[in-house]
Amino acid sequence: MTSQKLLFVDDDADVLKTAELLLRKAGYEFFAARTPAEAYSILAVETVDAIFLDLNFSRTKMSGEEGLACLNEIQRHDPDA
């Protein structure tokens, strides 16, 4: 059985590393992106089973707009994401 593939999108390197350590230990294949652009690049070549998406990528914006825009772009290319 193949492991499930997870994409974790977060601008905080410590959050990404912690998630990677825990999820790989649990048997998941882990892909990390620090920006929406990196996430789009990964999704262009990989099919993932789940996406964990941060809502804020700028320290000055805390509205969640950036993450929702990223989600909209992902769903534009893959409505089933």
N, C-alpha and C positions, 0 to 999 in steps of 0.2 A: 504494500500500500504506500502510495506517495504521500508526503507530508503536505499539509495545507500551506498555501502561500499567503503571507500577510504583508501589506504595505503600510508602513507607519510614517506619517507625514507630520513633522514637528521641527520648528526652528531651533529648539533647545537640544544641544548635543548630549547633555547629560540624560535627558528624558529618552532620547533615541537609544543611547547605550544601555540604559537600564531595561528598556523594553526589549531590546535585542537579546540581552543576557537571559532574561526571564522566558521569552518566547522561544528562543532556540533551545533552551533547556527543556521546555515543554514539548519539543519536537516539531515546531513550526519552521518553515522556510521563511526567512525574514528579509524584507527589502526596506531600506530607509531612504527618506528624502527630506532634505532640510528646507526646500522651497517647493511651491506648486510646480514650477518649471521642471524640477528634478522628478517630481511625481509623474508628470506627463511623459517624460522621457522613459521612465520605467514602465509605465502602462502601455507605451507604444510597442514594447517588445515582450512584456510579460503579462500573463493572465493571472490575476490574484483572486483569492477566495474572499478576502475581506480587506477593507481599508480603514485605518484609524487616522482620523484627520483633525489636526489642531485647527482651531477657528481663528487664531490671531498669529500673524507672522511679523508684525511690527510692534515694537515696544510702545509706540505712541498711540496705536489703535487697539481698542479692546472691545469693539462692537461685534466681532465675529464676521463682519462683511467679507474679509479676505478668505476665510475658510469656506464660507458659503459660495463665493465666486468660484473658488477652486472646485467645490463639489459640483456646481452647475457645469463647469467646463468638462469635468470627468464624465458626467452623465450625458453631456452633449455627444461625446464620442462613444460612450457605452451606457445606454439607457438602463441596463440591468445592474450597473455598479451599485 
